[in-house]
Amino acid sequence: MSLIKTPFGFSSTAAEVAAGIDLTGRRAVVTGGSSGIGVETARALAGTGAEVTLAVRDTAAGERVAKDITATTGNNAVHIAALDLSDPASVTAFVRGCTGPLHLLVANAGHRLPRPQRFVLKWRLHVPPTFGRRQVKSIRPSDIATWLADLNERFGSSTARTAFLVLHGALELAVADEVIKRNPAKSKIVQRRSRTQRDVVVWADESVDGVIGALPERYRCIPIIAAACGLRQGELFGLAVVDIDLDDDVIYVRRQVKRLGNQYVFARPKNDRERVVPLPQWARESIQAHLAKYGTVAVTLPWERTNGSPTTVRLLFRSDSGKHLQARIFDEVIWKPTLAAAGLIPAPTKDVRGRRRFVTDRRTGLHALRHFYASVTLADGVNVKELAEYLGHHDPGFTLRLYTHMLPSSFDRARRAIDNRMLRRSRSGADGAVTEQGRSGPSAIHRPGRYQRRPKSRQSASDLLFQLG
């Protein structure tokens, strides 16, 4: 069978592909047809005379797009249907609502599975095809290394890492159940490709001030707490008045607002690590002023799961509608315009539908203020182990790898330590005073092979590392 070749490439538009084609009398469904390439695909199909149905989650946005397509193509057979691919009931209702033949289905919409479901999917797709018929005892490190290299080559490092984590966890269970003595995935010959770690770029003090000043007043306390206490975005959105202890000047980080599919829940902080964080006076005063002016709002969400027990807390921060803050809406409506106003990102452009588009990356998110917090505390002498606890990291080693380039240079400290102890004494000796070495006599001078054995220390290497840090 010969390959099908076309004159079109990555720069070709949907209109160019559909030019000269008559689809009158044909019916097409375009999922995700209310945004992005789904809009232009639907517009091109409508331009050929096809009857087009936009299957969308946001029907209000879909209606606006349908009117625009009808206005630009003259095709009145452009319809809207509700479809949420993350909700099986919505999919069933959509299918049952379809009548007559369907000639074209453009599966444009994407859906990101919740993390547990992604792990299940990676297991089904990548582990049983290789190891499904093997006894656990027969799996060798070399087998896993070969499998992992093949996944890296065929699917990329991200898929390979996730599949490896799933297999590693299954083998850990086998060790715990004493089915095998050692986990072959822990062998040194099994090498995972690590993520490329770039040095964290920290905002200047002026940039932090600019962002705080450019935010609407009711939201200014959010970046202050982030910069002063290092909380994550979800933890800030889930911060309640009962979590703030003004007597001891600490914040108890107990929950986050977390998205599961298209719903929100309260959940424990990342890594299931509740923690206590020092509350500086800067943040304390900001919180007190915020509470005095805006108060709190009672919000009820399920705990941990969408069907979990309803949990009600009085949150510090709320949306204009009086509900909890949602990360995506906050980023698009509040945070990105603020960054542009503060000069940290370019001014927005507009797409063909007149919507604002901001150019951002991971370095310009609210998470950047956690890095600011880390840089300030490290520079002032907080050690890596303490910082890891305040940030809620699962491993101080991760904190050290992430922020090692921010640690104050030990060169200056080493110079000062020796000079403070010995420089003055040395100069006194040069002026004619008798030094300790002179009083001790020649026998005190160090000679190769002669030394005094020191008692062994019980201090661990990790303890020493954090003291030096």
C-alpha positions as CSV (number, residue, x, y, z in Angstrom):
1,M,0.0,0.0,0.0
2,S,1.4,3.3,-1.0
3,L,1.6,6.4,1.2
4,I,-1.1,9.1,0.9
5,K,0.6,12.3,0.0
6,T,-0.8,15.8,0.1
7,P,0.6,19.3,-0.6
8,F,-0.2,20.5,2.9
9,G,2.2,21.0,5.7
10,F,2.4,22.2,9.3
11,S,1.8,25.8,8.2
12,S,-1.4,25.0,6.2
13,T,-4.7,26.3,7.4
14,A,-8.0,24.5,7.7
15,A,-9.4,26.8,5.1
16,E,-6.7,25.9,2.6
17,V,-7.2,22.2,3.2
18,A,-11.0,22.5,2.7
19,A,-10.8,24.9,-0.3
20,G,-12.8,23.6,-3.4
21,I,-14.5,20.8,-1.4
22,D,-18.3,20.7,-1.3
23,L,-19.7,19.1,1.9
24,T,-23.3,20.1,1.4
25,G,-25.6,17.6,3.0
26,R,-22.9,16.2,5.2
27,R,-22.9,16.4,9.0
28,A,-19.9,17.0,11.2
29,V,-19.2,17.1,14.9
30,V,-16.2,19.1,16.2
31,T,-15.3,18.6,19.9
32,G,-13.7,21.5,21.7
33,G,-15.1,23.7,19.0
34,S,-15.3,26.9,21.1
35,S,-11.6,27.7,21.3
36,G,-8.3,27.4,19.4
37,I,-8.0,25.3,16.3
38,G,-11.4,23.8,17.0
39,V,-13.0,27.2,16.0
40,E,-11.1,27.4,12.7
41,T,-11.8,23.8,11.9
42,A,-15.5,24.3,12.4
43,R,-15.4,27.5,10.4
44,A,-13.7,25.7,7.5
45,L,-16.2,22.9,7.5
46,A,-19.1,25.3,7.7
47,G,-17.6,27.2,4.7
48,T,-17.9,24.0,2.6
49,G,-21.6,23.8,3.3
50,A,-21.5,21.1,6.0
51,E,-23.9,21.0,8.9
52,V,-21.6,21.5,11.9
53,T,-22.2,20.8,15.6
54,L,-19.9,22.3,18.2
55,A,-19.6,19.9,21.1
56,V,-18.4,22.1,24.0
57,R,-18.3,22.3,27.8
58,D,-19.0,26.0,27.9
59,T,-22.2,26.4,25.9
60,A,-22.3,30.2,26.3
61,A,-18.9,30.4,24.6
62,G,-20.1,27.9,22.0
63,E,-23.0,30.1,21.2
64,R,-20.8,33.1,20.6
65,V,-18.5,31.1,18.3
66,A,-21.5,29.6,16.4
67,K,-22.9,33.1,15.7
68,D,-19.5,34.3,14.5
69,I,-19.1,31.3,12.2
70,T,-22.6,31.9,10.8
71,A,-21.8,35.6,10.2
72,T,-18.5,34.8,8.4
73,T,-19.6,31.8,6.3
74,G,-23.3,32.5,5.8
75,N,-24.0,28.9,7.0
76,N,-27.0,28.8,9.3
77,A,-26.6,25.1,10.1
78,V,-24.1,25.6,12.9
79,H,-25.4,24.1,16.2
80,I,-24.3,23.8,19.8
81,A,-24.3,20.7,22.0
82,A,-23.1,20.3,25.6
83,L,-20.3,17.7,26.0
84,D,-17.8,17.3,28.9
85,L,-15.4,14.4,28.1
86,S,-14.5,14.1,31.8
87,D,-18.1,13.3,32.7
88,P,-19.5,9.9,31.5
89,A,-23.1,11.1,32.1
90,S,-22.4,14.1,29.8
91,V,-21.0,11.8,27.1
92,T,-24.0,9.5,27.3
93,A,-26.4,12.4,27.1
94,F,-24.6,13.8,24.1
95,V,-24.7,10.4,22.2
96,R,-28.4,9.9,23.0
97,G,-29.2,13.4,21.7
98,C,-27.6,12.7,18.3
99,T,-30.0,11.7,15.5
100,G,-29.4,10.8,11.9
101,P,-26.1,10.0,10.2
102,L,-22.7,11.4,11.2
103,H,-20.2,11.8,8.4
104,L,-17.3,13.6,10.1
105,L,-16.1,13.5,13.7
106,V,-13.2,15.9,14.5
107,A,-11.9,14.9,18.0
108,N,-10.2,18.2,18.8
109,A,-10.9,18.4,22.5
110,G,-8.3,17.3,25.0
111,H,-8.9,16.0,28.5
112,R,-6.2,15.6,31.2
113,L,-6.9,12.7,33.5
114,P,-6.5,13.1,37.3
115,R,-3.2,11.8,38.5
116,P,-4.5,8.4,39.9
117,Q,-6.2,7.7,36.6
118,R,-3.0,8.6,34.6
119,F,-1.1,6.1,36.7
120,V,-3.6,3.4,35.9
121,L,-3.5,4.3,32.2
122,K,0.3,4.2,32.2
123,W,0.2,0.8,33.9
124,R,-2.2,-0.7,31.4
125,L,-0.4,0.7,28.4
126,H,3.2,0.1,29.3
127,V,3.7,-2.5,32.1
128,P,1.6,-5.6,31.3
129,P,2.7,-5.8,27.6
130,T,6.3,-6.5,28.8
131,F,5.9,-7.9,32.3
132,G,2.3,-9.1,32.5
133,R,3.1,-12.8,31.9
134,R,6.3,-12.8,34.0
135,Q,6.6,-14.0,37.5
136,V,7.8,-11.2,39.8
137,K,10.8,-13.2,40.9
138,S,12.0,-13.5,37.3
139,I,12.2,-9.7,36.6
140,R,15.8,-8.7,36.5
141,P,17.3,-5.2,36.7
142,S,18.6,-5.7,33.1
143,D,15.0,-6.4,32.0
144,I,13.8,-3.1,33.5
145,A,16.8,-1.2,32.1
146,T,16.0,-2.4,28.6
147,W,12.3,-1.7,29.0
148,L,12.9,1.8,30.2
149,A,15.3,2.6,27.4
150,D,12.7,1.5,24.9
151,L,10.0,3.7,26.5
152,N,12.4,6.7,26.4
153,E,13.0,6.2,22.7
154,R,9.4,5.5,21.7
155,F,7.4,7.7,24.0
156,G,9.8,10.2,25.6
157,S,11.2,10.7,29.1
158,S,8.0,12.0,30.7
159,T,6.0,8.8,29.8
160,A,9.0,6.6,30.7
161,R,9.3,8.3,34.2
162,T,5.6,7.8,35.0
163,A,5.6,4.2,33.8
164,F,8.7,3.5,35.8
165,L,7.2,4.9,39.0
166,V,4.2,2.6,38.6
167,L,6.3,-0.5,38.1
168,H,8.7,0.6,40.9
169,G,5.7,0.9,43.3
170,A,4.3,-2.5,42.3
171,L,7.7,-4.1,43.0
172,E,8.0,-2.3,46.4
173,L,4.7,-3.9,47.3
174,A,6.2,-7.3,46.4
175,V,9.1,-6.6,48.7
176,A,6.8,-5.6,51.5
177,D,4.8,-8.8,51.0
178,E,8.1,-10.8,51.0
179,V,7.5,-12.1,47.5
180,I,10.9,-10.9,46.5
181,K,13.9,-9.8,48.7
182,R,15.0,-6.8,46.8
183,N,13.4,-4.4,44.3
184,P,15.2,-4.9,41.0
185,A,14.1,-1.3,39.9
186,K,16.5,0.1,42.6
187,S,19.5,-1.4,40.9
188,K,22.3,1.0,39.8
189,I,22.0,-0.2,36.2
190,V,18.4,1.0,36.0
191,Q,19.0,4.7,35.2
192,R,16.1,7.0,34.7
193,R,16.5,10.2,32.7
194,S,16.2,13.0,35.2
195,R,14.4,16.2,34.4
196,T,16.6,19.0,33.2
197,Q,17.0,21.2,36.2
198,R,17.6,24.9,35.4
199,D,18.8,27.3,38.0
200,V,15.9,29.1,39.6
201,V,15.7,32.8,38.7
202,V,14.6,35.0,41.6
203,W,12.7,38.2,41.3
204,A,14.3,41.4,42.5
205,D,12.7,43.1,45.5
206,E,11.5,45.9,43.1
207,S,9.6,43.3,41.0
208,V,7.9,41.8,44.1
209,D,6.9,45.3,45.2
210,G,5.6,46.1,41.7
211,V,3.4,43.0,41.5
212,I,1.9,43.7,45.0
213,G,1.2,47.3,44.1
214,A,-0.4,46.4,40.7
215,L,-2.8,43.9,42.1
216,P,-6.4,44.8,43.1
217,E,-6.3,45.7,46.8
218,R,-8.4,42.7,47.9
219,Y,-5.8,40.3,46.5
220,R,-2.6,42.0,47.6
221,C,-2.3,39.9,50.7
222,I,-1.8,36.8,48.6
223,P,1.6,37.6,47.1
224,I,2.7,39.0,50.5
225,I,2.0,35.7,52.3
226,A,3.6,33.8,49.4
227,A,6.8,35.9,49.5
228,A,6.9,36.0,53.4
229,C,6.0,32.4,54.2
230,G,6.6,30.4,50.9
231,L,3.1,28.9,50.6
232,R,2.0,27.3,47.3
233,Q,-0.9,28.7,45.3
234,G,-3.4,26.0,46.4
235,E,-2.4,26.4,50.0
236,L,-3.0,30.2,49.8
237,F,-6.4,29.6,48.3
238,G,-7.2,27.1,51.1
239,L,-5.8,29.3,54.0
240,A,-8.4,29.8,56.7
241,V,-8.5,32.2,59.6
242,V,-8.1,29.2,62.1
243,D,-4.7,28.4,60.5
244,I,-3.2,31.7,61.6
245,D,-1.8,32.0,65.1
246,L,-1.1,35.6,65.9
247,D,0.0,34.8,69.4
248,D,2.9,32.6,68.3
249,D,3.3,34.3,64.9
250,V,3.0,31.1,62.9
251,I,0.8,29.7,60.1
252,Y,-0.4,26.1,60.2
253,V,-0.5,24.9,56.6
254,R,-3.2,22.2,56.8
255,R,-5.1,22.2,53.4
256,Q,-5.1,23.3,49.8
257,V,-7.8,23.9,47.3
258,K,-7.3,21.1,44.7
259,R,-8.9,20.4,41.3
260,L,-10.0,16.9,40.5
261,G,-11.4,16.7,37.0
262,N,-13.9,19.5,36.7
263,Q,-14.6,19.7,40.5
264,Y,-12.7,21.2,43.5
265,V,-12.0,19.7,46.8
266,F,-10.1,20.5,50.0
267,A,-7.1,18.3,50.4
268,R,-4.0,17.9,52.5
269,P,-1.0,19.9,51.3
270,K,1.3,18.4,48.6
271,N,3.2,15.3,49.8
272,D,0.5,15.0,52.6
273,R,2.8,17.1,54.8
274,E,1.1,19.5,57.1
275,R,3.6,22.0,58.5
276,V,4.1,25.1,60.6
277,V,5.7,28.2,59.0
278,P,7.0,31.3,60.8
279,L,4.8,34.4,60.2
280,P,6.9,37.6,59.7
281,Q,5.6,40.9,60.9
282,W,5.2,42.1,57.2
283,A,2.8,39.3,56.5
284,R,1.1,39.6,59.9
285,E,0.2,43.3,59.4
286,S,-1.1,42.6,55.9
287,I,-3.3,39.7,57.1
288,Q,-4.7,41.9,59.9
289,A,-5.5,44.7,57.5
290,H,-7.1,42.3,55.0
291,L,-9.3,40.7,57.7
292,A,-10.4,44.1,59.0
293,K,-11.5,45.2,55.5
294,Y,-12.7,42.1,53.8
295,G,-13.3,39.5,56.5
296,T,-13.6,35.8,55.6
297,V,-16.1,33.6,53.7
298,A,-17.4,30.2,54.7
299,V,-16.7,27.7,51.9
300,T,-17.8,24.0,51.9
301,L,-16.0,21.5,49.7
302,P,-15.6,17.7,49.7
303,W,-12.5,16.4,51.6
304,E,-9.8,14.7,49.4
305,R,-12.3,13.1,47.0
306,T,-15.2,14.5,45.0
307,N,-17.5,12.3,47.1
308,G,-15.7,13.0,50.3
309,S,-17.1,14.3,53.5
310,P,-18.2,18.0,53.2
311,T,-15.8,20.3,55.0
312,T,-16.5,23.9,55.8
313,V,-13.8,26.5,56.7
314,R,-13.7,30.3,56.7
315,L,-11.2,31.2,53.9
316,L,-9.2,34.4,53.8
317,F,-9.5,34.9,50.1
318,R,-12.5,34.6,47.8
319,S,-13.6,35.5,44.3
320,D,-15.9,38.3,43.3
321,S,-18.8,35.9,43.4
322,G,-18.0,34.9,47.0
323,K,-16.6,31.5,46.3
324,H,-13.2,30.0,46.7
325,L,-10.5,31.1,44.2
326,Q,-9.8,28.9,41.2
327,A,-6.3,28.8,39.9
328,R,-7.0,29.1,36.2
329,I,-9.5,32.0,36.5
330,F,-7.2,33.8,39.0
331,D,-4.2,33.4,36.7
332,E,-6.0,34.6,33.6
333,V,-8.2,37.4,35.1
334,I,-6.0,38.7,38.0
335,W,-2.4,37.5,37.9
336,K,-1.3,37.8,34.3
337,P,-2.8,41.3,33.8
338,T,-0.9,42.3,37.0
339,L,2.4,40.9,35.7
340,A,1.9,43.0,32.5
341,A,1.1,46.1,34.5
342,A,4.2,45.6,36.6
343,G,6.3,45.2,33.5
344,L,7.4,41.5,34.1
345,I,5.8,40.2,30.9
346,P,4.9,41.9,27.6
347,A,1.5,43.6,27.1
348,P,-1.1,41.2,25.9
349,T,-2.0,40.7,22.2
350,K,-5.4,39.8,20.8
351,D,-6.3,36.7,18.8
352,V,-8.7,36.6,15.9
353,R,-11.7,36.6,18.2
354,G,-10.4,39.6,20.2
355,R,-9.4,37.7,23.3
356,R,-6.4,38.8,25.3
357,R,-3.3,36.5,25.0
358,F,-0.4,36.8,27.5
359,V,3.1,35.4,27.0
360,T,4.0,33.7,30.2
361,D,6.0,30.7,31.4
362,R,6.6,28.7,34.6
363,R,8.9,31.4,35.9
364,T,6.2,34.1,36.1
365,G,3.6,32.2,38.1
366,L,2.7,32.8,41.7
367,H,5.2,30.0,42.5
368,A,8.0,32.5,41.7
369,L,7.4,34.0,45.2
370,R,8.3,30.7,46.8
371,H,11.7,31.0,45.2
372,F,11.9,34.6,46.4
373,Y,11.2,33.4,49.9
374,A,13.9,30.7,49.7
375,S,16.5,33.1,48.4
376,V,15.9,35.7,51.2
377,T,15.9,33.1,54.0
378,L,19.0,31.3,52.7
379,A,20.9,34.6,52.3
380,D,20.1,35.4,55.9
381,G,21.3,32.2,57.4
382,V,18.3,29.8,57.5
383,N,19.8,26.3,56.7
384,V,18.5,24.0,54.1
385,K,16.9,21.5,56.4
386,E,14.8,24.2,58.1
387,L,13.9,25.7,54.7
388,A,12.7,22.3,53.4
389,E,10.4,22.0,56.4
390,Y,9.0,25.5,55.8
391,L,8.4,24.9,52.1
392,G,6.9,21.4,52.7
393,H,9.4,19.6,50.6
394,H,9.5,15.8,51.0
395,D,13.3,15.6,51.1
396,P,15.9,18.3,52.2
397,G,18.1,16.9,49.4
398,F,15.6,18.1,46.8
399,T,15.7,21.6,48.4
400,L,19.5,21.5,48.3
401,R,19.5,20.6,44.6
402,L,16.9,23.2,43.7
403,Y,18.5,26.1,45.6
404,T,22.2,25.2,45.9
405,H,23.2,28.0,43.6
406,M,21.6,30.5,46.0
407,L,23.6,29.4,49.0
408,P,25.9,32.1,50.3
409,S,29.5,31.4,49.2
410,S,31.5,29.6,51.9
411,F,34.7,31.3,50.6
412,D,34.0,34.5,52.5
413,R,32.9,32.7,55.6
414,A,36.0,30.6,55.6
415,R,38.2,33.6,55.1
416,R,36.5,35.5,57.9
417,A,36.6,32.6,60.3
418,I,40.4,32.2,60.0
419,D,41.2,35.9,59.8
420,N,39.1,36.7,62.8
421,R,40.9,34.1,64.8
422,M,44.5,34.4,63.5
423,L,45.1,37.5,61.5
424,R,45.3,39.9,64.5
425,R,47.6,37.4,66.3
426,S,49.9,37.1,63.3
427,R,50.2,40.9,63.0
428,S,50.9,41.2,66.7
429,G,53.7,38.7,66.3
430,A,55.2,40.7,63.3
431,D,55.4,43.8,65.6
432,G,57.6,42.0,68.0
433,A,55.1,40.3,70.3
434,V,55.6,36.7,71.1
435,T,53.1,34.4,69.3
436,E,51.6,31.2,70.7
437,Q,53.8,29.2,68.3
438,G,56.9,31.1,69.5
439,R,56.1,30.3,73.1
440,S,55.4,26.6,72.4
441,G,58.8,26.1,70.9
442,P,60.0,24.1,67.9
443,S,58.4,20.8,69.1
444,A,54.9,22.2,68.5
445,I,55.6,22.7,64.7
446,H,53.8,20.1,62.6
447,R,55.9,17.4,61.1
448,P,54.7,15.0,58.5
449,G,53.5,11.7,60.0
450,R,53.0,13.2,63.4
451,Y,49.5,14.1,64.4
452,Q,47.1,13.9,67.3
453,R,44.2,11.5,66.9
454,R,40.8,13.1,67.5
455,P,37.9,11.3,69.1
456,K,35.4,10.0,66.6
457,S,32.3,12.0,66.2
458,R,28.8,10.5,66.2
459,Q,27.6,13.3,64.0
460,S,26.1,12.0,60.7
461,A,27.2,13.3,57.3
462,S,23.7,14.8,56.7
463,D,23.9,16.7,60.0
464,L,27.2,18.1,59.1
465,L,25.9,19.1,55.6
466,F,23.1,21.1,57.0
467,Q,25.3,22.8,59.6
468,L,27.7,23.8,56.8
469,G,24.7,24.9,54.7
